[in-house]
Amino acid sequence: MNLILMGAPGAGKGTQASMIVGKYRIPHIATGDILRKTVADKTPLGLTAKSYMDKGELVPDEVVIGIIREHLSKSGVSKGFLLDGFPRTIAQAEALSQMLEELGKKVDAVVNIEASEEELVRRLTGRRTCKKCGRIYHLVVDPPRSPEVCDICSGELYQRSDDSETTVRNRLKVYQKETFPLIEYYKKKGLLNVIDGEHEVEEVFEDVDKLLKNL
Ligand code: AP5
């Protein structure tokens, strides 16, 4: 199963992605996570990426397209993949389509999770993530037992540097300008499926799961 998971910042892509890959056992390719790892490792790519990510801007297309090319050419994706946070521009979508054609693969479905702007801001400003296992929490909706420690692996919880309200508002503006047009792009290709992301996490997953079972 080859899937693209879309949605504005905070729509719940990472949360749903971990449930999807847990059930369907396909590799999770999340450009945001990959870029944050390059930033943490202080690689030259990470230094470039950080300057964009801290402002809530998109990292240049050629950088993320290169990352995806590398991941899609690995043998692990032979049984499928879940792309999370890619593509985010029409140029990225076109590059993906060409890459998949060269690899003899195609996208089976695009899942777009929707939520209102105020809900997105509320979710992002309350998010905490585990440094060790990546588990995502929300201080109000899905709080950890202790505010700084992961319930699962006792790893340290942190707030992403791009989750301040000012940066979140800019990420949402960038999303509207650069990524929103992809909804129409995939609709025209007959691949788009819309999921209401404003329900509880498990209810959203039930809807996603229903959709995936019918593919
Ligand atoms: P990325 O890491 O992809 O961030 P994003 O798209 O902005 O999305 P988020 O990870 O912030 O949110 P999410 O939808 O995964 O929500 P989550 O599940 O965590 O990208 C970061 C940056 O990297 C970009 O700004 C850009 O600079 C760069 N980048 C990445 N990809 C790129 C690309 N392709 N091109 C160029 N640049 C790129 O949930 C959020 C919170 O809500 C959590 O606290 C969670 O617990 C809570 N929550 C989740 N679901 C629910 C629910 N149903 N009800 C209540 N709360 C919920």
Residues whose N, C-alpha, C, O or C-beta is under 5 A from the ligand:
A	BS01	AP5	G7 A8 P9 G10 A11 G12 K13 G14 T15 Q16 T31 G32 D33 L35 Y52 M53 G56 E57 L58 V59 V64 G85 F86 P87 R88 R123 L124 G126 R127 R128 I136 Y137 H138 V141 D142 G197 H199 E200 V201 V204
